[in-house]
Amino acid sequence: MRVMASFACSDSDIADAEILYQLKPGGNPNDQKAGAETWCSAFAPDNSYFAWSCGHRLVRLVPWKHKINNNEIEDDEGRQREPPLPVPKEKVIDCGEYVWAVAFGSSVSSKCHRTVNVSFHRFNFGKDLILATGLQSGRIKTWDVSTGGILLYLIDHKEVIRDLQFAPDGSMFLASASRDKTLKVWDLNDDGNMKKTLKGHNGWVYSCSWSPDAKILASVGQNKTVILWDMSDYSMMRKLTGHQNDVVACDFSPDGALLATGSYDTRVILWDPYTGQKIRTFGHMHPAPSFLMMGGANDYWLRALSFSHDGCHVGTLCDDKYVRFWSIYNEEVPVKKAQLVNALCCNYSPDGCCLATGTRDGNVVFYMAPMRVQKLQHLCRLSVRRVLPSTKVDALPIPQKLMGYLKYEN
């Protein structure tokens, strides 16, 4: 039986999240006002680089793997570690206008590519790391990370690009979410040609997320909207109803069995994307607010969330000036928290060791993520759910309790 703790009684017992590292944009401190916000950040899939929009049209690329392993982090005695190998230099890309979204893309392997005419390819996506930037004008620019040179312009959106996400299967499909109420899917293996425009939102689209197998795309936006798209034929699978205000963030668990959505209604909801069932709700305001307060202005708007790579935790940012780490097994109280003012975006690192959080002043703060040795039953569940959706789990000849565990119901 799961023991549920009272938030009011246990709030002082919540562990503080430790700061691992901080990045600051530098330059004139007087410039760090309007326009200096870190609206977005992203880790490269191989952990080689960290990209962040530090305001004023700039995106910085930090060699993250070398910074953590070799160079910048102090040792136990407070001394800077000496790099045993040459460290790649930090890069700064001037995108020409304000940057609202960034994403890294790279092919996993040649066998994962679809069959296309390679004679028309201008770039070796199997070797090159690509950075996509979504801009104020609705344009998308893609860049070669190794050289900092521009590769492609993707032009069709009419308003601000709020989110960019590469398909995780290495196909080099890029999904873009915009304030023009649409999502678009681009094929960078076909010189950036647009494959499809997804229409179904009746307001701004804030965020999107691919399932790990790239078969489903989730999108969230204004007017409480959460939509799941079947990417085999670009059709709408279903809408999820439950939020009471604009939904601004979404992310799939690493096995694709859960979808986390965060809203201005102060809550994060974990869904079963295959059935539309609510699994957990993480409330950031206690006692829980009324529906009237959820639907209006409050000081607990959710700004961002990110699923951990072990599938056990969700990191969230809230307007109450806290970053929180929630266990998927306990919806009553977070396992760790820390104060963070004016937070806007967050991302787990690929190795799961830290959560990067961007703020309105252009800074990025990295927090140590809660980590533990996972139980064998959880690892087995991850393996099963990577290949079996909930509908196929229901058909398994197994005890009801085990079925509930596989579906994250207990």
Order of alpha helices (4+ residues) and beta strands (2+ residues): alpha-beta-beta-beta-beta-beta-beta-beta-beta-beta-beta-beta-beta-beta-beta-beta-beta-beta-beta-beta-beta-beta-beta-alpha-beta-beta-beta-beta-beta-beta-beta-alpha-alpha-alpha
